[in-house]
Amino acid sequence: MFIYKTLVSLIMTFFVFTKFVIAGELEDRVKELEAKIAKMENSEGKNSEPTSTKSKIYGNEFNPSIGIILNGKYNNFSMKSAEPAVKGFVIGHEGERGREGLQLGESELNFSSNIDDKFYGSMTAAIVKEDGEDKVELEEAYLMTTPNFNFPDGMSLKAGKAFWTLGYMNEHHVHADDFANRPLPYRVYLNKGWNDEGAEITYTLPTDYYAEIGAGVFRGDDYPIKGGDGESVGAMSAFARIGGDIDQDQNWRLGVYYVDGDNSGGRAGNDGDNTFKGDSTLYVTDFRYSLAPTGNVREQELTLQGEFFARNEDGTYDDVVYNGTSYGWYVQSVYKFNSSWRGGARYSQMETAGVPTGLIGTNMDGEGYDPTSWAVMADWTNSEFSRVRWQFNQDELASGSTDNQYTVQYIISIGAHGAHKF
């Protein structure tokens, strides 16, 4: 028993002694580090500029967020040929219905980051298959000022190549859409999306509700304006939109947009037919309403959305004098039943303009028929990084033609995934 008590006493003495030794060493190390920090601060204060005139950015060399979007599809069409693609209109390659069968759709690689305290930068490259070949297309590459830039509060500048502010959907990448394809006005007027090179300035007004205005200047080398030479401004835009909350469960937004430019170099369709030269002006109005019945949009949400387009063209089609206005619009509604399942329906229509005698019988001749498209979809979302969608389209793009289209789509997000705009 004596030996046992002696061993316990020795062990307790050892632990107490060790505790004081370690505590003393830690205290010495802390004092040493504090002295080094104080020395460094004094040295920096003598040799560097004040922080108010020189911002120091550390660790910015390898900091971009990297994201990958995989977009796969299976398409089945009842009509094996779709010529012309949309009766009464000349459209680009991206506005066509796409390929049939299994395929990897438009997948994306994105790099984005805060550059320093005053600038943000982003680049998105799309990998697509055209004419049997895989191609890399630069969709966006831009810089944007942050709130720390020396602009008035609420003002920002964006410059480079981007999906500019025009209607509701144009600012969004296609993988963020509610349907597997875009409505007719986007396919016809914008070749699916307008991403010219240029600069845009926006200003959010200091009001109790959301109010934003903006304007931009562009090279004029992408639908709806094509053929800019770069020597002068090829296209201009302006917009204004307002919105707000009706209550804690409902919100809305309304916008008007304008873009104008000169197709001096000629804007042709995908097959090079019916080249237009002259002034093209596009007007857009959009509206969106959102309701969260439970107060949580992650659980349940109803959205109503619509856009109306009017395009005036004054110039020549294949040297035939032309001055006409056409229209396009769509409405859609999507309901989220729970955190995983949604369903939606969409209707879109184009209204053709009359054509002069010299264009009768060409793709520009709508023959009095207005193309229409119906779409219904259901999708399942396992997480914010994965979604599977089923969709049925019925396109009637020319008199006497009905194309029933079936699509199964998956969308997978890998890596950084930024929030989408409202």
C-alpha positions as CSV (number, residue, x, y, z in Angstrom):
1,M,0.0,0.0,0.0
2,F,2.9,2.3,0.9
3,I,4.5,1.7,-2.5
4,Y,1.2,2.4,-4.3
5,K,0.7,5.8,-2.5
6,T,4.3,6.7,-3.3
7,L,3.9,6.0,-7.0
8,V,0.7,8.1,-7.1
9,S,2.4,11.0,-5.4
10,L,5.4,10.8,-7.8
11,I,3.0,10.8,-10.8
12,M,1.0,13.8,-9.5
13,T,4.2,15.7,-8.8
14,F,5.5,15.0,-12.3
15,F,2.2,16.3,-13.9
16,V,2.2,19.5,-11.8
17,F,5.9,20.1,-12.7
18,T,5.3,19.5,-16.4
19,K,2.3,21.8,-16.4
20,F,4.3,24.7,-15.0
21,V,7.2,24.1,-17.5
22,I,4.9,24.0,-20.5
23,A,3.0,27.1,-19.3
24,G,6.2,28.9,-18.9
25,E,7.4,28.0,-22.4
26,L,4.1,29.0,-23.9
27,E,4.2,32.4,-22.1
28,D,7.8,33.0,-23.4
29,R,6.7,32.1,-27.0
30,V,3.7,34.5,-26.9
31,K,5.9,37.3,-25.7
32,E,8.4,36.6,-28.4
33,L,5.7,36.6,-31.1
34,E,4.2,39.9,-29.8
35,A,7.6,41.5,-29.9
36,K,8.1,40.4,-33.6
37,I,4.7,41.7,-34.6
38,A,5.3,45.0,-33.0
39,K,8.7,45.3,-34.7
40,M,7.1,44.5,-38.1
41,E,4.4,47.0,-37.6
42,N,6.9,49.8,-36.8
43,S,9.0,48.9,-39.8
44,E,6.0,48.9,-42.2
45,G,4.7,52.2,-40.8
46,K,8.0,53.8,-41.7
47,N,8.5,52.4,-45.2
48,S,5.0,52.1,-46.7
49,E,2.3,54.5,-47.8
50,P,-0.7,55.0,-45.7
51,T,-3.5,52.4,-46.2
52,S,-5.9,55.2,-47.3
53,T,-3.8,55.8,-50.4
54,K,-2.5,52.3,-51.2
55,S,-4.6,49.1,-50.8
56,K,-2.7,45.9,-50.1
57,I,-4.1,42.7,-51.6
58,Y,-2.6,39.4,-50.3
59,G,-3.3,35.9,-51.5
60,N,-4.8,37.0,-54.8
61,E,-2.5,34.9,-57.0
62,F,-4.4,31.6,-57.0
63,N,-7.9,32.6,-55.8
64,P,-10.4,32.3,-58.7
65,S,-13.6,30.3,-58.2
66,I,-13.8,27.5,-60.8
67,G,-17.1,26.0,-61.9
68,I,-18.1,23.4,-64.6
69,I,-21.6,22.9,-66.0
70,L,-22.4,19.7,-67.8
71,N,-25.5,19.8,-69.9
72,G,-26.6,16.6,-71.5
73,K,-29.8,15.9,-73.6
74,Y,-31.7,13.3,-75.5
75,N,-34.0,14.8,-78.3
76,N,-36.6,13.1,-80.4
77,F,-38.5,15.0,-83.2
78,S,-41.5,13.9,-85.1
79,M,-40.4,16.1,-88.1
80,K,-37.0,14.9,-89.4
81,S,-36.5,18.2,-91.3
82,A,-37.3,21.7,-90.1
83,E,-36.9,24.0,-93.1
84,P,-37.4,26.9,-92.8
85,A,-36.6,26.9,-89.1
86,V,-39.2,29.7,-88.3
87,K,-41.4,30.8,-91.2
88,G,-41.2,34.5,-92.0
89,F,-37.9,35.0,-90.2
90,V,-34.2,34.6,-90.9
91,I,-32.4,33.2,-87.9
92,G,-28.9,32.1,-86.8
93,H,-27.5,28.7,-86.0
94,E,-28.2,29.0,-82.2
95,G,-31.9,29.7,-82.9
96,E,-32.5,26.4,-84.6
97,R,-34.1,23.5,-82.7
98,G,-30.9,21.6,-82.2
99,R,-29.8,18.0,-83.0
100,E,-31.7,14.8,-82.5
101,G,-30.6,11.9,-80.3
102,L,-28.2,11.6,-77.4
103,Q,-25.8,14.5,-77.1
104,L,-23.7,16.7,-74.8
105,G,-25.3,20.1,-75.0
106,E,-23.8,23.4,-74.2
107,S,-21.4,22.8,-71.3
108,E,-19.5,25.6,-69.6
109,L,-16.2,26.3,-67.8
110,N,-16.2,29.4,-65.6
111,F,-13.5,31.3,-63.7
112,S,-14.5,34.2,-61.5
113,S,-13.0,36.2,-58.6
114,N,-12.8,39.5,-56.9
115,I,-9.6,41.0,-58.4
116,D,-9.0,43.4,-55.6
117,D,-11.2,45.8,-53.5
118,K,-12.5,47.6,-56.6
119,F,-12.9,45.1,-59.4
120,Y,-14.5,41.7,-60.0
121,G,-13.8,39.6,-63.1
122,S,-15.4,36.6,-64.7
123,M,-14.9,34.4,-67.8
124,T,-17.1,31.7,-69.2
125,A,-16.2,29.4,-72.1
126,A,-18.9,27.1,-73.7
127,I,-18.0,23.8,-75.2
128,V,-20.4,23.0,-78.1
129,K,-20.6,20.7,-81.1
130,E,-21.3,22.4,-84.5
131,D,-21.2,20.8,-87.9
132,G,-19.8,17.6,-86.3
133,E,-16.9,19.3,-84.6
134,D,-16.3,20.3,-80.9
135,K,-15.8,24.0,-80.5
136,V,-14.9,26.3,-77.7
137,E,-16.8,29.6,-77.7
138,L,-16.1,32.6,-75.4
139,E,-19.5,33.5,-73.9
140,E,-18.4,36.0,-71.3
141,A,-15.2,37.7,-70.3
142,Y,-15.7,40.9,-68.3
143,L,-14.7,43.0,-65.4
144,M,-17.1,44.9,-63.1
145,T,-16.6,47.5,-60.5
146,T,-17.4,46.7,-56.8
147,P,-19.1,49.0,-54.3
148,N,-15.6,50.1,-53.2
149,F,-15.0,51.8,-56.5
150,N,-15.3,55.6,-56.5
151,F,-18.7,55.8,-58.0
152,P,-21.8,57.1,-56.3
153,D,-23.6,54.5,-54.2
154,G,-25.7,52.2,-56.4
155,M,-23.7,52.8,-59.6
156,S,-21.5,50.1,-61.3
157,L,-19.7,49.6,-64.6
158,K,-19.3,46.4,-66.5
159,A,-17.0,46.1,-69.6
160,G,-15.9,43.3,-71.9
161,K,-18.1,40.5,-73.4
162,A,-21.2,39.6,-71.5
163,F,-24.9,38.7,-71.6
164,W,-26.2,42.3,-71.3
165,T,-29.3,43.6,-69.7
166,L,-32.1,43.0,-72.2
167,G,-35.3,41.5,-71.1
168,Y,-35.4,38.9,-68.3
169,M,-33.7,35.9,-69.7
170,N,-30.8,37.4,-71.6
171,E,-28.6,37.9,-68.5
172,H,-29.0,34.3,-67.5
173,H,-27.0,31.4,-68.9
174,V,-29.1,28.7,-70.5
175,H,-28.5,26.1,-67.8
176,A,-30.3,28.4,-65.4
177,D,-33.5,28.5,-67.6
178,D,-36.7,26.8,-66.5
179,F,-37.1,25.0,-69.8
180,A,-34.7,22.9,-71.9
181,N,-34.9,25.4,-74.8
182,R,-35.6,29.1,-75.1
183,P,-38.8,30.7,-76.3
184,L,-39.3,31.7,-79.9
185,P,-38.5,35.5,-79.5
186,Y,-35.0,34.7,-78.1
187,R,-34.3,32.1,-80.8
188,V,-35.4,34.5,-83.6
189,Y,-34.3,37.9,-82.4
190,L,-31.2,37.2,-80.3
191,N,-29.9,33.9,-81.7
192,K,-30.7,32.5,-78.2
193,G,-28.7,35.2,-76.3
194,W,-27.1,38.7,-76.9
195,N,-23.5,38.8,-75.7
196,D,-21.7,41.5,-77.8
197,E,-18.5,43.3,-76.7
198,G,-19.0,46.6,-75.0
199,A,-19.6,48.4,-71.7
200,E,-22.7,49.1,-69.6
201,I,-23.3,51.4,-66.7
202,T,-26.1,50.8,-64.3
203,Y,-27.5,52.8,-61.4
204,T,-29.8,51.5,-58.6
205,L,-31.8,54.5,-57.4
206,P,-32.0,55.3,-53.7
207,T,-35.7,54.6,-53.4
208,D,-37.8,52.6,-51.0
209,Y,-38.6,50.1,-53.8
210,Y,-36.2,48.5,-56.3
211,A,-35.6,50.9,-59.2
212,E,-32.7,50.6,-61.7
213,I,-31.6,52.4,-64.9
214,G,-28.8,51.8,-67.3
215,A,-27.3,52.3,-70.7
216,G,-24.5,50.7,-72.8
217,V,-22.4,51.1,-75.9
218,F,-21.3,48.1,-78.0
219,R,-19.2,47.0,-80.9
220,G,-22.3,45.9,-82.8
221,D,-21.2,42.4,-83.8
222,D,-23.8,40.0,-82.4
223,Y,-27.5,39.4,-82.9
224,P,-29.6,41.5,-83.0
225,I,-26.9,43.8,-84.5
226,K,-24.3,42.3,-86.8
227,G,-21.4,43.6,-88.8
228,G,-19.8,46.3,-86.6
229,D,-16.3,47.5,-87.9
230,G,-15.1,48.6,-84.5
231,E,-14.2,52.1,-85.7
232,S,-17.3,53.6,-84.1
233,V,-20.1,52.5,-81.7
234,G,-22.1,49.9,-83.5
235,A,-25.0,49.5,-81.1
236,M,-26.5,51.3,-78.1
237,S,-28.9,50.2,-75.3
238,A,-30.9,51.6,-72.5
239,F,-33.2,50.2,-69.9
240,A,-35.2,50.9,-66.8
241,R,-36.9,48.5,-64.4
242,I,-38.7,48.6,-61.1
243,G,-39.9,46.1,-58.6
244,G,-40.5,45.3,-55.0
245,D,-42.3,43.1,-52.4
246,I,-46.0,43.0,-52.2
247,D,-45.7,41.3,-48.8
248,Q,-43.2,38.9,-47.3
249,D,-44.3,36.1,-49.6
250,Q,-44.7,37.9,-52.9
251,N,-42.5,40.1,-55.2
252,W,-42.6,41.5,-58.7
253,R,-40.5,43.2,-61.3
254,L,-41.3,45.2,-64.5
255,G,-38.8,46.4,-67.1
256,V,-38.5,48.1,-70.4
257,Y,-35.5,47.8,-72.7
258,Y,-34.2,49.2,-76.0
259,V,-31.3,48.3,-78.3
260,D,-30.5,49.9,-81.6
261,G,-27.7,49.5,-84.2
262,D,-26.6,49.5,-87.8
263,N,-26.1,46.2,-89.6
264,S,-23.5,47.8,-91.8
265,G,-21.7,44.5,-92.4
266,G,-24.8,42.6,-93.2
267,R,-26.7,40.1,-91.0
268,A,-27.5,36.8,-92.7
269,G,-29.2,33.7,-91.6
270,N,-27.4,30.4,-90.8
271,D,-27.3,29.4,-94.4
272,G,-26.2,32.9,-95.6
273,D,-29.6,33.6,-97.1
274,N,-31.6,36.9,-96.9
275,T,-28.9,39.2,-95.8
276,F,-30.1,42.3,-94.1
277,K,-28.3,45.7,-94.2
278,G,-29.7,48.7,-92.4
279,D,-30.9,50.0,-89.0
280,S,-32.4,47.5,-86.6
281,T,-34.2,48.5,-83.4
282,L,-35.5,46.1,-80.8
283,Y,-37.9,47.0,-77.9
284,V,-38.5,44.6,-75.0
285,T,-40.9,44.6,-72.0
286,D,-40.7,42.0,-69.3
287,F,-42.7,41.1,-66.2
288,R,-42.1,38.6,-63.4
289,Y,-44.1,37.7,-60.3
290,S,-43.1,35.3,-57.6
291,L,-45.2,33.8,-54.7
292,A,-43.9,31.6,-51.9
293,P,-47.1,30.1,-50.3
294,T,-45.2,28.9,-47.2
295,G,-42.9,31.9,-47.0
296,N,-39.9,29.8,-48.1
297,V,-39.0,29.6,-51.8
298,R,-37.0,26.5,-51.2
299,E,-40.1,24.6,-50.3
300,Q,-42.8,26.0,-52.6
301,E,-42.9,28.8,-55.2
302,L,-45.1,29.9,-58.0
303,T,-43.6,32.2,-60.7
304,L,-45.4,33.9,-63.6
305,Q,-43.2,35.4,-66.3
306,G,-43.6,37.0,-69.7
307,E,-41.8,39.2,-72.3
308,F,-43.0,41.1,-75.3
309,F,-40.6,42.0,-78.2
310,A,-41.0,44.4,-81.2
311,R,-38.4,44.7,-83.9
312,N,-38.3,47.4,-86.6
313,E,-35.9,47.0,-89.5
314,D,-35.3,49.7,-92.0
315,G,-32.9,48.9,-94.9
316,T,-32.6,46.1,-97.5
317,Y,-32.9,42.4,-97.6
318,D,-30.8,41.1,-100.5
319,D,-30.9,44.6,-102.0
320,V,-34.7,44.7,-101.8
321,V,-35.9,47.8,-99.9
322,Y,-37.6,46.7,-96.7
323,N,-39.2,48.6,-93.7
324,G,-41.2,46.4,-91.4
325,T,-42.0,45.6,-87.8
326,S,-42.5,42.1,-86.4
327,Y,-43.4,41.0,-82.9
328,G,-42.8,38.1,-80.6
329,W,-43.9,37.2,-77.1
330,Y,-44.1,34.4,-74.6
331,V,-45.7,33.7,-71.2
332,Q,-44.8,30.9,-68.8
333,S,-45.6,29.7,-65.3
334,V,-43.6,27.3,-63.1
335,Y,-44.7,25.8,-59.8
336,K,-42.4,24.2,-57.3
337,F,-44.3,21.5,-55.4
338,N,-41.5,20.9,-52.9
339,S,-37.7,21.2,-52.6
340,S,-37.2,18.6,-55.4
341,W,-40.1,18.7,-57.9
342,R,-41.3,21.4,-60.3
343,G,-43.6,21.6,-63.2
344,G,-44.3,24.3,-65.8
345,A,-45.9,25.4,-69.0
346,R,-44.9,28.0,-71.7
347,Y,-46.5,29.4,-74.8
348,S,-44.6,31.6,-77.3
349,Q,-45.6,33.2,-80.6
350,M,-44.1,35.3,-83.4
351,E,-46.1,37.8,-85.6
352,T,-44.5,38.3,-89.0
353,A,-44.4,41.5,-90.9
354,G,-45.6,42.0,-94.5
355,V,-42.9,41.8,-97.2
356,P,-42.4,43.7,-100.5
357,T,-42.9,41.9,-103.8
358,G,-39.2,41.1,-104.2
359,L,-39.2,39.0,-101.0
360,I,-42.3,36.9,-101.8
361,G,-41.4,33.2,-101.7
362,T,-38.2,33.7,-99.6
363,N,-37.8,32.7,-95.9
364,M,-38.9,36.3,-95.1
365,D,-42.3,35.6,-96.5
366,G,-44.5,34.4,-93.6
367,E,-47.5,33.9,-96.0
368,G,-49.8,35.3,-93.3
369,Y,-48.8,32.5,-90.8
370,D,-47.6,33.3,-87.3
371,P,-45.3,30.6,-85.8
372,T,-46.2,29.2,-82.3
373,S,-44.7,26.9,-79.8
374,W,-46.1,25.1,-76.7
375,A,-43.9,23.6,-74.0
376,V,-44.6,21.6,-70.8
377,M,-41.9,20.4,-68.4
378,A,-41.2,18.6,-65.1
379,D,-37.9,18.5,-63.4
380,W,-36.4,16.8,-60.3
381,T,-33.6,18.6,-58.4
382,N,-31.6,16.5,-56.0
383,S,-29.5,19.4,-54.8
384,E,-28.4,22.8,-56.1
385,F,-25.7,20.9,-58.1
386,S,-27.9,18.4,-60.0
387,R,-31.2,18.5,-62.0
388,V,-33.0,16.1,-64.4
389,R,-35.7,17.5,-66.7
390,W,-38.4,16.0,-68.9
391,Q,-40.0,18.3,-71.6
392,F,-42.5,18.1,-74.4
393,N,-42.6,20.8,-77.2
394,Q,-45.2,21.2,-79.9
395,D,-43.8,23.7,-82.6
396,E,-46.0,24.9,-85.4
397,L,-43.5,27.1,-87.2
398,A,-45.0,27.0,-90.7
399,S,-48.5,26.4,-92.1
400,G,-49.4,22.7,-92.0
401,S,-46.4,21.6,-90.0
402,T,-46.5,20.3,-86.5
403,D,-43.3,19.1,-84.8
404,N,-43.7,17.1,-81.6
405,Q,-40.4,17.3,-79.7
406,Y,-39.4,15.1,-76.6
407,T,-36.4,16.0,-74.5
408,V,-34.7,14.5,-71.5
409,Q,-32.0,16.7,-70.0
410,Y,-29.6,16.6,-67.1
411,I,-27.7,19.6,-65.7
412,I,-24.7,19.0,-63.4
413,S,-22.7,21.7,-61.6
414,I,-19.2,20.9,-60.4
415,G,-17.2,23.3,-58.3
416,A,-18.1,26.9,-57.5
417,H,-21.7,27.8,-58.4
418,G,-22.7,31.5,-58.1
419,A,-26.2,32.6,-57.3
420,H,-28.4,33.4,-60.2
421,K,-30.1,36.7,-60.7
422,F,-33.8,37.2,-59.8
